[in-house]
Amino acid sequence: MTTFVMVGKYTIQAMEEVSSERTKSVENYIKTLGGKIKDIYVLLGEYDLVLIVELPSEEKAIQASLGLSKITNINFTTYPAISAENFDQMAHGLGI
């Protein structure tokens, strides 16, 4: 499984549809893609929402980003992420 960070911006319609049911539908959608949500946070600033998800592939991450945008009216941008520990190991392997 690969970790992805999904940041979202609410549309006006998305703000009108805020509910615990929508949050559950997001969790269920990620599960249908073979993934799981590790954390969800609401933000102040440029983005309104961040999801930390684990998905089996980049293709599933693209599907998650597009699918969630469609069903929630939240515009998502998705980034692959690795742990700081893995990054340190990669850097060490390069002699950095």
C-alpha positions as CSV (number, residue, x, y, z in Angstrom):
1,M,0.0,0.0,0.0
2,T,1.1,3.5,-0.8
3,T,0.3,6.6,1.3
4,F,-1.3,9.6,-0.5
5,V,-2.2,13.0,0.8
6,M,-5.4,14.4,-0.7
7,V,-6.0,18.1,-0.2
8,G,-9.4,19.5,-1.0
9,K,-11.2,22.8,-1.5
10,Y,-14.9,23.1,-0.8
11,T,-17.2,24.4,-3.5
12,I,-20.3,26.4,-2.4
13,Q,-22.3,23.2,-3.1
14,A,-19.9,21.1,-1.0
15,M,-20.4,23.5,1.9
16,E,-24.2,23.0,1.7
17,E,-23.7,19.2,1.9
18,V,-21.5,18.9,5.0
19,S,-22.6,15.9,7.0
20,S,-21.4,12.8,8.8
21,E,-23.1,10.8,6.2
22,R,-21.0,12.3,3.5
23,T,-17.9,11.6,5.5
24,K,-19.0,7.9,5.8
25,S,-19.5,7.8,2.0
26,V,-15.9,9.0,1.5
27,E,-14.6,6.3,3.8
28,N,-16.7,3.7,2.0
29,Y,-15.6,4.9,-1.4
30,I,-11.9,4.6,-0.5
31,K,-12.6,1.0,0.8
32,T,-14.2,0.1,-2.6
33,L,-10.8,1.0,-4.1
34,G,-9.0,-1.4,-1.8
35,G,-7.7,1.4,0.4
36,K,-8.3,3.0,3.8
37,I,-8.4,6.4,5.4
38,K,-5.7,7.0,8.0
39,D,-6.8,10.5,9.0
40,I,-9.1,13.3,8.0
41,Y,-8.4,16.9,9.0
42,V,-10.2,20.2,8.4
43,L,-7.8,23.1,7.6
44,L,-7.6,26.9,7.7
45,G,-5.8,28.4,4.7
46,E,-5.5,27.6,1.0
47,Y,-7.1,24.2,1.4
48,D,-10.1,23.2,3.5
49,L,-9.6,19.5,4.0
50,V,-6.8,16.9,4.0
51,L,-7.2,13.2,3.8
52,I,-4.3,10.8,4.5
53,V,-5.1,7.6,2.7
54,E,-3.5,4.3,1.8
55,L,-4.2,2.9,-1.6
56,P,-2.8,0.0,-3.6
57,S,-1.6,2.0,-6.6
58,E,-1.3,5.4,-8.3
59,E,-4.1,4.4,-10.6
60,K,-6.4,3.9,-7.6
61,A,-5.2,7.3,-6.2
62,I,-6.3,9.0,-9.5
63,Q,-9.6,7.1,-9.3
64,A,-10.0,8.3,-5.7
65,S,-9.3,11.9,-6.5
66,L,-11.7,12.0,-9.5
67,G,-14.4,9.9,-7.8
68,L,-14.4,11.8,-4.6
69,S,-14.5,15.1,-6.4
70,K,-17.6,13.9,-8.3
71,I,-19.5,12.5,-5.3
72,T,-18.6,15.2,-2.8
73,N,-18.3,18.4,-4.9
74,I,-14.9,19.0,-3.2
75,N,-12.0,19.6,-5.6
76,F,-9.2,17.3,-4.6
77,T,-5.5,17.4,-5.5
78,T,-3.6,14.2,-4.6
79,Y,0.1,13.6,-3.8
80,P,2.1,10.5,-3.2
81,A,3.8,10.5,0.2
82,I,6.6,8.5,1.9
83,S,7.6,8.5,5.5
84,A,10.5,10.6,6.7
85,E,12.2,7.3,7.8
86,N,12.0,6.0,4.2
87,F,13.3,9.3,2.9
88,D,16.2,9.3,5.3
89,Q,17.1,5.7,4.1
90,M,17.0,6.7,0.5
91,A,19.2,9.8,1.1
92,H,21.6,7.6,3.1
93,G,21.8,5.1,0.3
94,L,22.8,8.0,-2.0
95,G,25.5,9.1,0.4
96,I,23.6,12.2,1.5
